[in-house]
Amino acid sequence: MDEKAARTIQTIVVDGTFTLAGLAAAALGIWYVWEGNAGLAATGLGGGLVLLFAATIHRFESLKGLGMEAKTKELKFQVDKAEHALAQLRDLAEFTGTNLLRMVSAGGRHGSATSMDNSYKVSRDVKKLFADASSKPETVRTALEFWARYAAIDMFSTKLRDMQSTFESRIRQMGEDAAKFQGDDCADLVRRSQALREFQLGALKGLGSWELHEFPSRLRRIVEEAPDLLSVQREQWRTDFAPAIAQLQYLADNLDYGDHEYWGEISRKRG
């Protein structure tokens, strides 16, 4: 006799024994009900039900065939998803709370804003958080572009500030030259000096509303379109601005720093 057949016979014997015992106990309980003995009646009926249940308990395995096993697995999967979502929510709460306190504590202190290094760290934390949450690419880009635009503003402002001394020296030189002339020559130098001053003052106009991809070309135009710069001055600033333009282009394309050392230098200049 194989093991499966032996197991079947054993099950039949056990089930039969429990069934007979259960029926006997239930019948006895009914008899005591008839006799009016409530305590023994309850004991008999209760014991009978327990024995009858024991006789059929193995049949619950057949529920697997009704899809209960699949439902159990699905339930476990949903529970796992809920636990994962809860973990992400906890990470979000920790991230939001930590960085809100960091920005409130550091922002505006002694006239300064949040440092570029700190804002970069926050941007990477945000990127990771979105990646873990499987956020849509356009959602990630929208969030990171907000940070990247302000990084570009910092870069642009710092480089233009570096160039202010060149503008000032050229305007001063034209003023000195104008003082040596009279008539049309003097008026022409004054007009040209005013044009350079207006260009200098207008270089930052609308800065806060520029799109991220505009910054590289706008910084390039500062050098190429500034009126009346000497050739040596223009060439000097072409060389100086080239790395900044490249970094702004990388930032616009990748929403990340290309050369971290260069951005660190800009951060130190910005103070």
Protein Blocks (a to p, Z undefined) as FASTA:
>chain_A
ZZklmmmmmmmmmmmmmmmmmmmmmmmmmmmmmnopaklmmmmmmmmmmmmmmmmmmmmm
mmmmnommmmmmmmmmmmmmmmmmmmmmmmmmmmmmmmmmmmmmmgopghiacdfklmmm
mmmmmmmmmmmnopafklmmmmmmmmmmmmmmmmmmmmmmmmmmmmmmmmmmmmmmmmmp
ghjllmmmmmmmmmmmmmmmmmmgoklmpcfklmmmmmmmmmmmoghiafklmmmmmmmm
mmmmmmmmmmmmnopafblmlmmmmmmmnZZ
